[in-house]
């Protein structure tokens, strides 16, 4: 099943995607996470709805650095011995079509990172790898937008990863039953017309099972929390010469079986 969060004249709603239509429901996010389907209040064409971030404000966004072998190879660094965790503030979330923007002079090195995002479905504390996927509600697409000059200049990553609008997410959440193996997905980034990243989740160093177990043995993952699982090779920072997003660009990130999100880029 595919769930979207969208806006119509009556407010913000969750809807089930069925083919090229959306079935509007009156469910809360908590009810969606609990597996309810809800009654159909209206039917829209998918192409006609205003898509929002597909999750309601999570208690936290946990992100993982250097978690793809090909990304380590492009940096000429050894793969990490354990997951490198950081956070993106929830105020960085935007939906499909919303502008990625930053204030002129704040950063000159804004990069793109396509990532598989895991949406937690039930409270996870001290979870084993064997049971980890039982705690997944579904999967969506994220762009871990990163101000590299801030990221490396600050000597830690939170500010450079958490500027407002620096976490596009969408277009939908695909429930876990439709993605039985999250390590078998193609993912891609296109900047304007140029393909920049084109890889596979099988390149992950620490797979989704391991990441959920690792995180949950340190802190509790709550229903609706989002886990960003890392990005593959092809980011702008490590290209020769480097490529960063500029005012007027359009960035597209997509993952097989989930969909794509397109965001314009604006310097304000």
N, C-alpha and C positions, 0 to 999 in steps of 0.2 A: 504494500500500500504506500502511496505517496501523499504526504500531508503538506499543505502550504498554509501560510498565514498571510492574510490579505485584507485590504480595506475596501469597503463599499460605502454607500451613502449613509448606512446605519451604524458604521463603526468598524472595528477590527474583529475578524473572525478566523477560525481555522476551517479549512476545507479539504475534502478528499479529492485527489485528482483521479479522474476516470476517463481515460482516453484523452480527448481534447476538451473535456469539460471539467468543471469544478463543482462539487456538491458542498454547498455552504452548510455548516453545522453551528449549533449553539454551544459547543463544548468548550470548557476551559482547557488550558494547557495541561493542567494536572490530570484531567480526564482523558485527554489524548494520550499522555504518557502511560496512563493506566490501561490502555488498550481499548477504550470505548470507541465506537464508530459514530454514534449520534444520529439524530433524525435529520433528514434533508430539508433545509429551510428554503433553499432556492438552488437553481442551477445556472451557472455562467459558463461562457466559453473561456477556456484558460487564457487565451490571447487577450481577453478583455479586462482581466482583473489586475489591480495594482498589487504586485507582490511586495511583501515586507520580509524582514528577517524571519526565517521559518520557525525560530524558537523564541519564546519569551525570555526576558532578561535572566540568564542563568546566574547561579550564585557565584560561579567562577568559570573562566576559560583557562584551561591548562594546556600549555603548548610544549612541544618537544623540539629541541635543536639538533641538527646534524644527525638525523635519523634515517638517511638514505645513503647506501654505499656509493651510488654515483655522485651524490652531492659531496661526500667526503673526498672522492677521487678528484673532483674538479678543484677542490681546495688544496689538494695534496696534503691531507691530514689523515692521521690514523683514526679509525672509527672509535667512538667513545666506548668505554668499558661498561657504562650504565647510562640510562637515559638522562639527558640534560633537560631539566624542566625549567620553564619560566611561565609567566602569565601575560595575558593581554587583558587590559581592563574592559569591562563589558560596555563601557561608553564608546568603545571603538567600533561597535557593531553597526553595519548598514546592510541594506538589502539590495537585490538586483536593480540596476538602473540608477541607484543613488551615486552621487559623485564622491570619489576619493579626493579629498582636498586638504591642503595645508597652507599655512601662512607663508607668504614670500619672505625669505630670509631665515626661516626656521630650520630648513633642511634643503640640501641640494642633491641628495642621493636616495630617492624613494624607489624601492625595489618591490618586486612581485614574488609571491611564493604560493603556488597551488598546493592545497593540502586536503586530505581526507579528514573530515571532522566527524567525530563519534559523539552521538548524543546519548547520555546515560539515562536509562529508563527507571531504575530503582536504586535505592541507597546501597552503595558499595563500600564496605569496610573490611579489610583483610581478606580480599578475594583471591582465590587461587587462579593460576593461569587456566587450569582445566575448566573452571566455571565462569571465566571472565566474560565470555560473549553472552552469557545469560543475562547480564546486566545492561546490555546495549538495547536501547529503544530503536535506534536507526542511525543513518549516515547522511551527511550533507556535504556540500562543497564550500571551502573557505579559501580566501586569499589572505595570507599572513603578510600584509603590506608592512614594509620595514624601512625606516629611515636609517640607512647604514651609517651615516656620519654621526648620528646620535647614538646608535647602538654601540658602535665601537669607541666613540669618544667618551661616553659615559662609563665605560668599563663594565657595564651590565646592560641588560637588554630591554628592561621594562618600558622606559620612556620611548625609545625608538620604535618599539613595537605597538605602543598603545595610544598613539595620537588619535584624536577623534577621526572617525571614518576609516581607520586602518584595519578593519576586520570585515570586509564584505562576506556575506554568507547567503547561501540559497542554492537553487531556487526552491527546493523542497527538502523535506526529510523523508528518505526512503526507509521503510521499516526493515528491521534486521532480517526478517524471514525472506526478503527478496534479495538479500546480499549474503548468502551463506558463507562466502569466503572473502573477507575484506582485503586479503593479500593477493587478489586476482583481478585488479582493476587498472585500466589505463587512465592516465591523467595528463593534462596538457594545459599550457598557457600560451595565449596568443596576444602579442602587443601590436595593436593596429592590425596589420596583415601578416606579421612575421611570427612564426611559431618559435617560441623561446624555450619552453619546457615540454618534453614529450617522453614520458617514462611510465613506470608500472609500480604499483604498491608492493609487488614482490621484492623490490629493492630495499624495503625497510630493513633496518638493522634490528630493531626491536618491534615485533609485530603488535597488533592491536591487543591480543590476549596479554602479552607481557606488559604492555604499557598500563592497562587497567589494573593488573595485579600489582605492579610496581607502585603506581600512584596510591591505590587504595590501602596499601600497607603502610603508607606514610600519613595520609589524610583521607577523610571521608569524601567520596564522590556522591553528590546528591542528585535526585531526579532532575533532569534538565541541564545538568552541567555538560560542558562541551570540552572534548579532548581533541586538540589539533595534533596530528601525528607526524608532522615534519614534511619537508619539501624535497623533491629530487633535484637533479642537476639542471643547469640552464639559467639560474638566476642571473640578474644583471650584474651584480657585484663582481662576479668572477669571470666575466667575459673579457675578451681582449679586442678592442677597448671595452671598458665597462658600459653598460646600457642601463639608464635609469628612466623612470616615467617622467614625462614632461607635460606641461599644461596643454590641453587639447587632445591628449592621447585617449585611446580606448583600450581597456584591458579585459580579456576574457579568460576565465579559468573554468575547466570542465573535467568531469570524472565520469567514466563509463558507468552506465546504469543509473546515474543520478541526474545529470544534466549539467548546464553551464550557467554562469552568471557573468553579465557584462556590466562594466562600470566605466563611466567617463572619468577623466582626470582633470582636476582644476586647481590652479594656484590662485590663492585669494589674497 
